Amino acid sequence: MNGQVFTVAKLHYVNGVVYFVAQEEHAELATLGKHSAETTKSGRAKHPKVRVRTLVRLAEGLGLVTRPTKDEVKITTLGMSYYSQRVKSKWCLSEDQARLLRDHILANRSASPTIHAIMSLLSLVKEGYKGKELAREYAVRIGKQDAWKSDATYDGFTSFGLSYLIELGFIDEALAVISFPTNQQGGETAHGLPGIDAPKLLDEEQNVID
């Protein structure tokens, strides 16, 4: 399976669309775009419908929403659980949300190209890859070695993925793998590894050419 990545720098950026859809149970992409002040973190996307479509696709890959049709978005059972575990601040992952997604990912490692990409990067971090070697091997593992044409693309998407791993609690801010209790779903345990130098994260609305 090839992995799927998006120009979304932080995982919690999906919260706007997920929360909106959870409140309504379903919504059209056009509606999500029309309410971009609520559904995007910046609230000022140049192309709101394009931006929310990207966010929806990431949320779909995580299992939080589904798309019965090209333009319709519905909340999933996992998405409702995620919504119910929100905190006052919309633009962050609560500890409960991170645990929920982490357990889902560990129990469903091949559920989607998005989850495959996240797990592939985590495996590389555990194996000790860092810097440009990490970015290059990440591209190979998810089948993007021919699609990514520049160092900025390699560094950008790898940086995004590392940010997701931090938010999910798989690695810490120093990019060392975090150990989980032995009863973690999937029996996952982690070993402390040397920190990996992450490239500077791109701004939410900045485009990366894929």
PyMOL commands that place a pseudoatom at each C-alpha (Angstrom):
pseudoatom trace, name=CA, resn=MET, resi=1, chain=A, elem=C, hetatm=0, pos=[0.000, 0.000, 0.000]
pseudoatom trace, name=CA, resn=ASN, resi=2, chain=A, elem=C, hetatm=0, pos=[1.244, 3.494, -0.834]
pseudoatom trace, name=CA, resn=GLY, resi=3, chain=A, elem=C, hetatm=0, pos=[0.819, 6.211, 1.761]
pseudoatom trace, name=CA, resn=GLN, resi=4, chain=A, elem=C, hetatm=0, pos=[-1.198, 9.398, 1.426]
pseudoatom trace, name=CA, resn=VAL, resi=5, chain=A, elem=C, hetatm=0, pos=[-0.088, 12.802, 2.698]
pseudoatom trace, name=CA, resn=PHE, resi=6, chain=A, elem=C, hetatm=0, pos=[-1.645, 16.251, 2.643]
pseudoatom trace, name=CA, resn=THR, resi=7, chain=A, elem=C, hetatm=0, pos=[-0.576, 19.897, 2.893]
pseudoatom trace, name=CA, resn=VAL, resi=8, chain=A, elem=C, hetatm=0, pos=[-1.798, 20.064, 6.488]
pseudoatom trace, name=CA, resn=ALA, resi=9, chain=A, elem=C, hetatm=0, pos=[0.941, 20.985, 8.952]
pseudoatom trace, name=CA, resn=LYS, resi=10, chain=A, elem=C, hetatm=0, pos=[-0.824, 19.952, 12.164]
pseudoatom trace, name=CA, resn=LEU, resi=11, chain=A, elem=C, hetatm=0, pos=[-3.242, 17.111, 12.818]
pseudoatom trace, name=CA, resn=HIS, resi=12, chain=A, elem=C, hetatm=0, pos=[-5.558, 19.277, 14.911]
pseudoatom trace, name=CA, resn=TYR, resi=13, chain=A, elem=C, hetatm=0, pos=[-6.330, 21.413, 11.849]
pseudoatom trace, name=CA, resn=VAL, resi=14, chain=A, elem=C, hetatm=0, pos=[-8.992, 18.789, 10.989]
pseudoatom trace, name=CA, resn=ASN, resi=15, chain=A, elem=C, hetatm=0, pos=[-10.948, 19.727, 14.118]
pseudoatom trace, name=CA, resn=GLY, resi=16, chain=A, elem=C, hetatm=0, pos=[-12.850, 22.529, 12.419]
pseudoatom trace, name=CA, resn=VAL, resi=17, chain=A, elem=C, hetatm=0, pos=[-14.431, 20.300, 9.782]
pseudoatom trace, name=CA, resn=VAL, resi=18, chain=A, elem=C, hetatm=0, pos=[-14.840, 17.314, 12.120]
pseudoatom trace, name=CA, resn=TYR, resi=19, chain=A, elem=C, hetatm=0, pos=[-16.592, 19.346, 14.816]
pseudoatom trace, name=CA, resn=PHE, resi=20, chain=A, elem=C, hetatm=0, pos=[-18.862, 21.075, 12.292]
pseudoatom trace, name=CA, resn=VAL, resi=21, chain=A, elem=C, hetatm=0, pos=[-19.887, 17.765, 10.722]
pseudoatom trace, name=CA, resn=ALA, resi=22, chain=A, elem=C, hetatm=0, pos=[-20.346, 16.150, 14.158]
pseudoatom trace, name=CA, resn=GLN, resi=23, chain=A, elem=C, hetatm=0, pos=[-22.747, 18.901, 15.186]
pseudoatom trace, name=CA, resn=GLU, resi=24, chain=A, elem=C, hetatm=0, pos=[-24.791, 18.480, 12.004]
pseudoatom trace, name=CA, resn=GLU, resi=25, chain=A, elem=C, hetatm=0, pos=[-24.144, 14.715, 11.519]
pseudoatom trace, name=CA, resn=HIS, resi=26, chain=A, elem=C, hetatm=0, pos=[-23.472, 15.434, 7.842]
pseudoatom trace, name=CA, resn=ALA, resi=27, chain=A, elem=C, hetatm=0, pos=[-22.599, 18.419, 5.660]
pseudoatom trace, name=CA, resn=GLU, resi=28, chain=A, elem=C, hetatm=0, pos=[-21.776, 19.325, 2.077]
pseudoatom trace, name=CA, resn=LEU, resi=29, chain=A, elem=C, hetatm=0, pos=[-18.275, 20.446, 1.137]
pseudoatom trace, name=CA, resn=ALA, resi=30, chain=A, elem=C, hetatm=0, pos=[-19.736, 23.707, -0.125]
pseudoatom trace, name=CA, resn=THR, resi=31, chain=A, elem=C, hetatm=0, pos=[-21.254, 24.327, 3.312]
pseudoatom trace, name=CA, resn=LEU, resi=32, chain=A, elem=C, hetatm=0, pos=[-17.958, 23.608, 5.040]
pseudoatom trace, name=CA, resn=GLY, resi=33, chain=A, elem=C, hetatm=0, pos=[-16.260, 26.052, 2.686]
pseudoatom trace, name=CA, resn=LYS, resi=34, chain=A, elem=C, hetatm=0, pos=[-18.907, 28.699, 3.283]
pseudoatom trace, name=CA, resn=HIS, resi=35, chain=A, elem=C, hetatm=0, pos=[-18.242, 28.423, 7.027]
pseudoatom trace, name=CA, resn=SER, resi=36, chain=A, elem=C, hetatm=0, pos=[-14.451, 28.534, 6.675]
pseudoatom trace, name=CA, resn=ALA, resi=37, chain=A, elem=C, hetatm=0, pos=[-14.197, 30.953, 9.610]
pseudoatom trace, name=CA, resn=GLU, resi=38, chain=A, elem=C, hetatm=0, pos=[-15.258, 27.964, 11.740]
pseudoatom trace, name=CA, resn=THR, resi=39, chain=A, elem=C, hetatm=0, pos=[-13.876, 25.054, 9.738]
pseudoatom trace, name=CA, resn=THR, resi=40, chain=A, elem=C, hetatm=0, pos=[-10.312, 26.293, 9.099]
pseudoatom trace, name=CA, resn=LYS, resi=41, chain=A, elem=C, hetatm=0, pos=[-7.884, 27.443, 11.759]
pseudoatom trace, name=CA, resn=SER, resi=42, chain=A, elem=C, hetatm=0, pos=[-6.835, 30.627, 10.003]
pseudoatom trace, name=CA, resn=GLY, resi=43, chain=A, elem=C, hetatm=0, pos=[-10.402, 31.427, 8.973]
pseudoatom trace, name=CA, resn=ARG, resi=44, chain=A, elem=C, hetatm=0, pos=[-9.030, 33.125, 5.870]
pseudoatom trace, name=CA, resn=ALA, resi=45, chain=A, elem=C, hetatm=0, pos=[-8.192, 30.396, 3.356]
pseudoatom trace, name=CA, resn=LYS, resi=46, chain=A, elem=C, hetatm=0, pos=[-7.764, 31.834, -0.151]
pseudoatom trace, name=CA, resn=HIS, resi=47, chain=A, elem=C, hetatm=0, pos=[-9.770, 28.970, -1.622]
pseudoatom trace, name=CA, resn=PRO, resi=48, chain=A, elem=C, hetatm=0, pos=[-12.050, 27.770, 1.204]
pseudoatom trace, name=CA, resn=LYS, resi=49, chain=A, elem=C, hetatm=0, pos=[-13.655, 24.837, -0.606]
pseudoatom trace, name=CA, resn=VAL, resi=50, chain=A, elem=C, hetatm=0, pos=[-10.280, 23.501, -1.731]
pseudoatom trace, name=CA, resn=ARG, resi=51, chain=A, elem=C, hetatm=0, pos=[-8.889, 23.877, 1.780]
pseudoatom trace, name=CA, resn=VAL, resi=52, chain=A, elem=C, hetatm=0, pos=[-11.791, 22.137, 3.520]
pseudoatom trace, name=CA, resn=ARG, resi=53, chain=A, elem=C, hetatm=0, pos=[-11.667, 19.327, 0.955]
pseudoatom trace, name=CA, resn=THR, resi=54, chain=A, elem=C, hetatm=0, pos=[-8.042, 18.701, 1.931]
pseudoatom trace, name=CA, resn=LEU, resi=55, chain=A, elem=C, hetatm=0, pos=[-8.931, 18.741, 5.625]
pseudoatom trace, name=CA, resn=VAL, resi=56, chain=A, elem=C, hetatm=0, pos=[-11.859, 16.380, 5.021]
pseudoatom trace, name=CA, resn=ARG, resi=57, chain=A, elem=C, hetatm=0, pos=[-9.636, 13.946, 3.123]
pseudoatom trace, name=CA, resn=LEU, resi=58, chain=A, elem=C, hetatm=0, pos=[-7.173, 13.855, 6.030]
pseudoatom trace, name=CA, resn=ALA, resi=59, chain=A, elem=C, hetatm=0, pos=[-10.015, 13.386, 8.531]
pseudoatom trace, name=CA, resn=GLU, resi=60, chain=A, elem=C, hetatm=0, pos=[-11.427, 10.624, 6.329]
pseudoatom trace, name=CA, resn=GLY, resi=61, chain=A, elem=C, hetatm=0, pos=[-8.055, 8.887, 6.251]
pseudoatom trace, name=CA, resn=LEU, resi=62, chain=A, elem=C, hetatm=0, pos=[-8.007, 8.935, 10.057]
pseudoatom trace, name=CA, resn=GLY, resi=63, chain=A, elem=C, hetatm=0, pos=[-11.491, 7.392, 10.180]
pseudoatom trace, name=CA, resn=LEU, resi=64, chain=A, elem=C, hetatm=0, pos=[-13.226, 10.448, 11.660]
pseudoatom trace, name=CA, resn=VAL, resi=65, chain=A, elem=C, hetatm=0, pos=[-15.528, 11.147, 8.722]
pseudoatom trace, name=CA, resn=THR, resi=66, chain=A, elem=C, hetatm=0, pos=[-16.704, 9.354, 5.616]
pseudoatom trace, name=CA, resn=ARG, resi=67, chain=A, elem=C, hetatm=0, pos=[-17.799, 10.609, 2.204]
pseudoatom trace, name=CA, resn=PRO, resi=68, chain=A, elem=C, hetatm=0, pos=[-20.823, 8.737, 0.824]
pseudoatom trace, name=CA, resn=THR, resi=69, chain=A, elem=C, hetatm=0, pos=[-20.604, 10.952, -2.258]
pseudoatom trace, name=CA, resn=LYS, resi=70, chain=A, elem=C, hetatm=0, pos=[-17.959, 13.285, -3.653]
pseudoatom trace, name=CA, resn=ASP, resi=71, chain=A, elem=C, hetatm=0, pos=[-19.481, 16.343, -1.976]
pseudoatom trace, name=CA, resn=GLU, resi=72, chain=A, elem=C, hetatm=0, pos=[-21.169, 14.883, 1.122]
pseudoatom trace, name=CA, resn=VAL, resi=73, chain=A, elem=C, hetatm=0, pos=[-19.387, 14.392, 4.445]
pseudoatom trace, name=CA, resn=LYS, resi=74, chain=A, elem=C, hetatm=0, pos=[-20.737, 12.307, 7.338]
pseudoatom trace, name=CA, resn=ILE, resi=75, chain=A, elem=C, hetatm=0, pos=[-19.403, 11.769, 10.825]
pseudoatom trace, name=CA, resn=THR, resi=76, chain=A, elem=C, hetatm=0, pos=[-18.346, 8.256, 11.854]
pseudoatom trace, name=CA, resn=THR, resi=77, chain=A, elem=C, hetatm=0, pos=[-18.747, 6.540, 15.211]
pseudoatom trace, name=CA, resn=LEU, resi=78, chain=A, elem=C, hetatm=0, pos=[-15.060, 7.184, 15.829]
pseudoatom trace, name=CA, resn=GLY, resi=79, chain=A, elem=C, hetatm=0, pos=[-15.580, 10.804, 14.818]
pseudoatom trace, name=CA, resn=MET, resi=80, chain=A, elem=C, hetatm=0, pos=[-18.397, 11.236, 17.339]
pseudoatom trace, name=CA, resn=SER, resi=81, chain=A, elem=C, hetatm=0, pos=[-16.227, 9.739, 20.086]
pseudoatom trace, name=CA, resn=TYR, resi=82, chain=A, elem=C, hetatm=0, pos=[-13.431, 12.095, 19.064]
pseudoatom trace, name=CA, resn=TYR, resi=83, chain=A, elem=C, hetatm=0, pos=[-15.827, 15.059, 19.155]
pseudoatom trace, name=CA, resn=SER, resi=84, chain=A, elem=C, hetatm=0, pos=[-17.159, 14.063, 22.592]
pseudoatom trace, name=CA, resn=GLN, resi=85, chain=A, elem=C, hetatm=0, pos=[-13.618, 14.110, 23.983]
pseudoatom trace, name=CA, resn=ARG, resi=86, chain=A, elem=C, hetatm=0, pos=[-12.860, 17.650, 22.833]
pseudoatom trace, name=CA, resn=VAL, resi=87, chain=A, elem=C, hetatm=0, pos=[-11.656, 20.385, 25.164]
pseudoatom trace, name=CA, resn=LYS, resi=88, chain=A, elem=C, hetatm=0, pos=[-12.587, 24.065, 25.267]
pseudoatom trace, name=CA, resn=SER, resi=89, chain=A, elem=C, hetatm=0, pos=[-9.867, 25.066, 22.825]
pseudoatom trace, name=CA, resn=LYS, resi=90, chain=A, elem=C, hetatm=0, pos=[-10.830, 23.782, 19.371]
pseudoatom trace, name=CA, resn=TRP, resi=91, chain=A, elem=C, hetatm=0, pos=[-7.345, 23.966, 17.899]
pseudoatom trace, name=CA, resn=CYS, resi=92, chain=A, elem=C, hetatm=0, pos=[-5.545, 21.232, 19.802]
pseudoatom trace, name=CA, resn=LEU, resi=93, chain=A, elem=C, hetatm=0, pos=[-5.824, 17.516, 20.505]
pseudoatom trace, name=CA, resn=SER, resi=94, chain=A, elem=C, hetatm=0, pos=[-6.938, 16.653, 24.010]
pseudoatom trace, name=CA, resn=GLU, resi=95, chain=A, elem=C, hetatm=0, pos=[-5.136, 13.801, 25.753]
pseudoatom trace, name=CA, resn=ASP, resi=96, chain=A, elem=C, hetatm=0, pos=[-8.250, 11.666, 25.335]
pseudoatom trace, name=CA, resn=GLN, resi=97, chain=A, elem=C, hetatm=0, pos=[-8.491, 12.481, 21.627]
pseudoatom trace, name=CA, resn=ALA, resi=98, chain=A, elem=C, hetatm=0, pos=[-4.827, 11.612, 21.115]
pseudoatom trace, name=CA, resn=ARG, resi=99, chain=A, elem=C, hetatm=0, pos=[-5.275, 8.319, 22.958]
pseudoatom trace, name=CA, resn=LEU, resi=100, chain=A, elem=C, hetatm=0, pos=[-8.402, 7.495, 20.940]
pseudoatom trace, name=CA, resn=LEU, resi=101, chain=A, elem=C, hetatm=0, pos=[-6.660, 8.097, 17.618]
pseudoatom trace, name=CA, resn=ARG, resi=102, chain=A, elem=C, hetatm=0, pos=[-3.484, 6.374, 18.743]
pseudoatom trace, name=CA, resn=ASP, resi=103, chain=A, elem=C, hetatm=0, pos=[-5.399, 3.244, 19.726]
pseudoatom trace, name=CA, resn=HIS, resi=104, chain=A, elem=C, hetatm=0, pos=[-7.346, 3.328, 16.455]
pseudoatom trace, name=CA, resn=ILE, resi=105, chain=A, elem=C, hetatm=0, pos=[-4.166, 3.666, 14.400]
pseudoatom trace, name=CA, resn=LEU, resi=106, chain=A, elem=C, hetatm=0, pos=[-2.349, 0.877, 16.247]
pseudoatom trace, name=CA, resn=ALA, resi=107, chain=A, elem=C, hetatm=0, pos=[-5.333, -1.452, 15.854]
pseudoatom trace, name=CA, resn=ASN, resi=108, chain=A, elem=C, hetatm=0, pos=[-5.882, -0.577, 12.183]
pseudoatom trace, name=CA, resn=ARG, resi=109, chain=A, elem=C, hetatm=0, pos=[-2.418, -0.086, 10.721]
pseudoatom trace, name=CA, resn=SER, resi=110, chain=A, elem=C, hetatm=0, pos=[-3.476, -0.726, 7.130]
pseudoatom trace, name=CA, resn=ALA, resi=111, chain=A, elem=C, hetatm=0, pos=[-6.951, 0.789, 7.333]
pseudoatom trace, name=CA, resn=SER, resi=112, chain=A, elem=C, hetatm=0, pos=[-6.102, 3.639, 4.965]
pseudoatom trace, name=CA, resn=PRO, resi=113, chain=A, elem=C, hetatm=0, pos=[-3.172, 5.147, 3.045]
pseudoatom trace, name=CA, resn=THR, resi=114, chain=A, elem=C, hetatm=0, pos=[-3.149, 7.977, 5.610]
pseudoatom trace, name=CA, resn=ILE, resi=115, chain=A, elem=C, hetatm=0, pos=[-2.671, 5.625, 8.556]
pseudoatom trace, name=CA, resn=HIS, resi=116, chain=A, elem=C, hetatm=0, pos=[-0.101, 3.655, 6.562]
pseudoatom trace, name=CA, resn=ALA, resi=117, chain=A, elem=C, hetatm=0, pos=[1.920, 6.863, 6.082]
pseudoatom trace, name=CA, resn=ILE, resi=118, chain=A, elem=C, hetatm=0, pos=[1.784, 7.683, 9.807]
pseudoatom trace, name=CA, resn=MET, resi=119, chain=A, elem=C, hetatm=0, pos=[2.871, 4.196, 10.832]
pseudoatom trace, name=CA, resn=SER, resi=120, chain=A, elem=C, hetatm=0, pos=[5.609, 4.114, 8.181]
pseudoatom trace, name=CA, resn=LEU, resi=121, chain=A, elem=C, hetatm=0, pos=[7.139, 7.296, 9.574]
pseudoatom trace, name=CA, resn=LEU, resi=122, chain=A, elem=C, hetatm=0, pos=[6.896, 6.005, 13.140]
pseudoatom trace, name=CA, resn=SER, resi=123, chain=A, elem=C, hetatm=0, pos=[8.696, 2.818, 12.104]
pseudoatom trace, name=CA, resn=LEU, resi=124, chain=A, elem=C, hetatm=0, pos=[11.494, 4.851, 10.522]
pseudoatom trace, name=CA, resn=VAL, resi=125, chain=A, elem=C, hetatm=0, pos=[11.897, 6.955, 13.668]
pseudoatom trace, name=CA, resn=LYS, resi=126, chain=A, elem=C, hetatm=0, pos=[12.158, 3.745, 15.710]
pseudoatom trace, name=CA, resn=GLU, resi=127, chain=A, elem=C, hetatm=0, pos=[14.774, 2.445, 13.283]
pseudoatom trace, name=CA, resn=GLY, resi=128, chain=A, elem=C, hetatm=0, pos=[16.896, 5.529, 13.956]
pseudoatom trace, name=CA, resn=TYR, resi=129, chain=A, elem=C, hetatm=0, pos=[16.520, 7.429, 10.690]
pseudoatom trace, name=CA, resn=LYS, resi=130, chain=A, elem=C, hetatm=0, pos=[16.933, 11.184, 10.930]
pseudoatom trace, name=CA, resn=GLY, resi=131, chain=A, elem=C, hetatm=0, pos=[17.311, 14.321, 8.831]
pseudoatom trace, name=CA, resn=LYS, resi=132, chain=A, elem=C, hetatm=0, pos=[17.446, 13.950, 5.064]
pseudoatom trace, name=CA, resn=GLU, resi=133, chain=A, elem=C, hetatm=0, pos=[17.878, 10.181, 5.298]
pseudoatom trace, name=CA, resn=LEU, resi=134, chain=A, elem=C, hetatm=0, pos=[14.567, 10.025, 7.148]
pseudoatom trace, name=CA, resn=ALA, resi=135, chain=A, elem=C, hetatm=0, pos=[12.816, 12.166, 4.535]
pseudoatom trace, name=CA, resn=ARG, resi=136, chain=A, elem=C, hetatm=0, pos=[14.183, 10.132, 1.615]
pseudoatom trace, name=CA, resn=GLU, resi=137, chain=A, elem=C, hetatm=0, pos=[13.367, 6.761, 3.142]
pseudoatom trace, name=CA, resn=TYR, resi=138, chain=A, elem=C, hetatm=0, pos=[9.907, 8.004, 4.161]
pseudoatom trace, name=CA, resn=ALA, resi=139, chain=A, elem=C, hetatm=0, pos=[9.187, 8.846, 0.526]
pseudoatom trace, name=CA, resn=VAL, resi=140, chain=A, elem=C, hetatm=0, pos=[10.261, 5.355, -0.527]
pseudoatom trace, name=CA, resn=ARG, resi=141, chain=A, elem=C, hetatm=0, pos=[8.185, 3.629, 2.164]
pseudoatom trace, name=CA, resn=ILE, resi=142, chain=A, elem=C, hetatm=0, pos=[5.000, 5.419, 1.101]
pseudoatom trace, name=CA, resn=GLY, resi=143, chain=A, elem=C, hetatm=0, pos=[5.660, 5.348, -2.648]
pseudoatom trace, name=CA, resn=LYS, resi=144, chain=A, elem=C, hetatm=0, pos=[6.333, 9.064, -3.138]
pseudoatom trace, name=CA, resn=GLN, resi=145, chain=A, elem=C, hetatm=0, pos=[9.962, 8.911, -4.278]
pseudoatom trace, name=CA, resn=ASP, resi=146, chain=A, elem=C, hetatm=0, pos=[9.022, 9.705, -7.890]
pseudoatom trace, name=CA, resn=ALA, resi=147, chain=A, elem=C, hetatm=0, pos=[6.338, 12.271, -7.033]
pseudoatom trace, name=CA, resn=TRP, resi=148, chain=A, elem=C, hetatm=0, pos=[8.369, 14.467, -4.678]
pseudoatom trace, name=CA, resn=LYS, resi=149, chain=A, elem=C, hetatm=0, pos=[10.674, 16.581, -6.811]
pseudoatom trace, name=CA, resn=SER, resi=150, chain=A, elem=C, hetatm=0, pos=[12.360, 18.991, -4.388]
pseudoatom trace, name=CA, resn=ASP, resi=151, chain=A, elem=C, hetatm=0, pos=[14.041, 19.041, -0.986]
pseudoatom trace, name=CA, resn=ALA, resi=152, chain=A, elem=C, hetatm=0, pos=[11.285, 21.389, 0.217]
pseudoatom trace, name=CA, resn=THR, resi=153, chain=A, elem=C, hetatm=0, pos=[8.672, 18.756, -0.581]
pseudoatom trace, name=CA, resn=TYR, resi=154, chain=A, elem=C, hetatm=0, pos=[10.609, 15.972, 1.137]
pseudoatom trace, name=CA, resn=ASP, resi=155, chain=A, elem=C, hetatm=0, pos=[11.298, 18.120, 4.196]
pseudoatom trace, name=CA, resn=GLY, resi=156, chain=A, elem=C, hetatm=0, pos=[7.806, 19.619, 4.338]
pseudoatom trace, name=CA, resn=PHE, resi=157, chain=A, elem=C, hetatm=0, pos=[5.820, 16.393, 4.282]
pseudoatom trace, name=CA, resn=THR, resi=158, chain=A, elem=C, hetatm=0, pos=[8.246, 14.657, 6.642]
pseudoatom trace, name=CA, resn=SER, resi=159, chain=A, elem=C, hetatm=0, pos=[7.934, 17.593, 9.031]
pseudoatom trace, name=CA, resn=PHE, resi=160, chain=A, elem=C, hetatm=0, pos=[4.146, 17.409, 8.858]
pseudoatom trace, name=CA, resn=GLY, resi=161, chain=A, elem=C, hetatm=0, pos=[4.252, 13.694, 9.655]
pseudoatom trace, name=CA, resn=LEU, resi=162, chain=A, elem=C, hetatm=0, pos=[6.578, 14.195, 12.617]
pseudoatom trace, name=CA, resn=SER, resi=163, chain=A, elem=C, hetatm=0, pos=[4.201, 16.847, 13.919]
pseudoatom trace, name=CA, resn=TYR, resi=164, chain=A, elem=C, hetatm=0, pos=[1.337, 14.329, 13.730]
pseudoatom trace, name=CA, resn=LEU, resi=165, chain=A, elem=C, hetatm=0, pos=[3.375, 11.780, 15.690]
pseudoatom trace, name=CA, resn=ILE, resi=166, chain=A, elem=C, hetatm=0, pos=[4.046, 14.370, 18.402]
pseudoatom trace, name=CA, resn=GLU, resi=167, chain=A, elem=C, hetatm=0, pos=[0.375, 15.362, 18.656]
pseudoatom trace, name=CA, resn=LEU, resi=168, chain=A, elem=C, hetatm=0, pos=[-0.685, 11.718, 18.822]
pseudoatom trace, name=CA, resn=GLY, resi=169, chain=A, elem=C, hetatm=0, pos=[1.802, 11.025, 21.604]
pseudoatom trace, name=CA, resn=PHE, resi=170, chain=A, elem=C, hetatm=0, pos=[3.892, 8.518, 19.666]
pseudoatom trace, name=CA, resn=ILE, resi=171, chain=A, elem=C, hetatm=0, pos=[7.020, 10.666, 20.044]
pseudoatom trace, name=CA, resn=ASP, resi=172, chain=A, elem=C, hetatm=0, pos=[7.952, 13.582, 22.273]
pseudoatom trace, name=CA, resn=GLU, resi=173, chain=A, elem=C, hetatm=0, pos=[9.034, 17.094, 21.339]
pseudoatom trace, name=CA, resn=ALA, resi=174, chain=A, elem=C, hetatm=0, pos=[12.634, 15.890, 21.109]
pseudoatom trace, name=CA, resn=LEU, resi=175, chain=A, elem=C, hetatm=0, pos=[11.344, 13.258, 18.646]
pseudoatom trace, name=CA, resn=ALA, resi=176, chain=A, elem=C, hetatm=0, pos=[12.241, 10.333, 20.904]
pseudoatom trace, name=CA, resn=VAL, resi=177, chain=A, elem=C, hetatm=0, pos=[9.745, 7.453, 20.845]
pseudoatom trace, name=CA, resn=ILE, resi=178, chain=A, elem=C, hetatm=0, pos=[7.434, 7.302, 23.867]
pseudoatom trace, name=CA, resn=SER, resi=179, chain=A, elem=C, hetatm=0, pos=[6.854, 4.031, 25.742]
pseudoatom trace, name=CA, resn=PHE, resi=180, chain=A, elem=C, hetatm=0, pos=[3.259, 2.934, 26.225]
pseudoatom trace, name=CA, resn=PRO, resi=181, chain=A, elem=C, hetatm=0, pos=[1.750, 0.775, 28.981]
pseudoatom trace, name=CA, resn=THR, resi=182, chain=A, elem=C, hetatm=0, pos=[1.795, -2.941, 28.233]
pseudoatom trace, name=CA, resn=ASN, resi=183, chain=A, elem=C, hetatm=0, pos=[-1.982, -2.976, 27.815]
pseudoatom trace, name=CA, resn=GLN, resi=184, chain=A, elem=C, hetatm=0, pos=[-1.838, -0.536, 24.859]
pseudoatom trace, name=CA, resn=GLN, resi=185, chain=A, elem=C, hetatm=0, pos=[-3.902, -1.858, 21.953]
pseudoatom trace, name=CA, resn=GLY, resi=186, chain=A, elem=C, hetatm=0, pos=[-1.808, -3.794, 19.500]
pseudoatom trace, name=CA, resn=GLY, resi=187, chain=A, elem=C, hetatm=0, pos=[0.802, -4.530, 22.200]
pseudoatom trace, name=CA, resn=GLU, resi=188, chain=A, elem=C, hetatm=0, pos=[2.830, -1.560, 21.040]
pseudoatom trace, name=CA, resn=THR, resi=189, chain=A, elem=C, hetatm=0, pos=[5.900, -0.694, 23.065]
pseudoatom trace, name=CA, resn=ALA, resi=190, chain=A, elem=C, hetatm=0, pos=[8.489, 1.913, 22.193]
pseudoatom trace, name=CA, resn=HIS, resi=191, chain=A, elem=C, hetatm=0, pos=[12.176, 2.362, 22.769]
pseudoatom trace, name=CA, resn=GLY, resi=192, chain=A, elem=C, hetatm=0, pos=[13.848, 5.693, 23.430]
pseudoatom trace, name=CA, resn=LEU, resi=193, chain=A, elem=C, hetatm=0, pos=[15.831, 6.720, 20.372]
pseudoatom trace, name=CA, resn=PRO, resi=194, chain=A, elem=C, hetatm=0, pos=[18.040, 9.747, 19.687]
pseudoatom trace, name=CA, resn=GLY, resi=195, chain=A, elem=C, hetatm=0, pos=[16.042, 12.798, 18.708]
pseudoatom trace, name=CA, resn=ILE, resi=196, chain=A, elem=C, hetatm=0, pos=[15.542, 13.551, 15.019]
pseudoatom trace, name=CA, resn=ASP, resi=197, chain=A, elem=C, hetatm=0, pos=[16.108, 17.010, 13.634]
pseudoatom trace, name=CA, resn=ALA, resi=198, chain=A, elem=C, hetatm=0, pos=[12.767, 18.042, 12.158]
pseudoatom trace, name=CA, resn=PRO, resi=199, chain=A, elem=C, hetatm=0, pos=[12.587, 20.650, 9.392]
pseudoatom trace, name=CA, resn=LYS, resi=200, chain=A, elem=C, hetatm=0, pos=[10.772, 23.861, 10.198]
pseudoatom trace, name=CA, resn=LEU, resi=201, chain=A, elem=C, hetatm=0, pos=[7.014, 23.435, 9.855]
pseudoatom trace, name=CA, resn=LEU, resi=202, chain=A, elem=C, hetatm=0, pos=[5.326, 25.298, 7.039]
pseudoatom trace, name=CA, resn=ASP, resi=203, chain=A, elem=C, hetatm=0, pos=[2.453, 27.659, 7.713]
pseudoatom trace, name=CA, resn=GLU, resi=204, chain=A, elem=C, hetatm=0, pos=[-1.059, 26.202, 7.524]
pseudoatom trace, name=CA, resn=GLU, resi=205, chain=A, elem=C, hetatm=0, pos=[-1.963, 27.956, 4.289]
pseudoatom trace, name=CA, resn=GLN, resi=206, chain=A, elem=C, hetatm=0, pos=[1.429, 27.594, 2.594]
pseudoatom trace, name=CA, resn=ASN, resi=207, chain=A, elem=C, hetatm=0, pos=[1.379, 25.183, -0.330]
pseudoatom trace, name=CA, resn=VAL, resi=208, chain=A, elem=C, hetatm=0, pos=[3.828, 22.356, -0.854]
pseudoatom trace, name=CA, resn=ILE, resi=209, chain=A, elem=C, hetatm=0, pos=[4.139, 21.009, -4.376]
pseudoatom trace, name=CA, resn=ASP, resi=210, chain=A, elem=C, hetatm=0, pos=[3.565, 17.251, -4.455]
for i in range(1, 210): cmd.bond("trace and resi %d" % i, "trace and resi %d" % (i + 1))
show_as sticks, trace
zoom trace
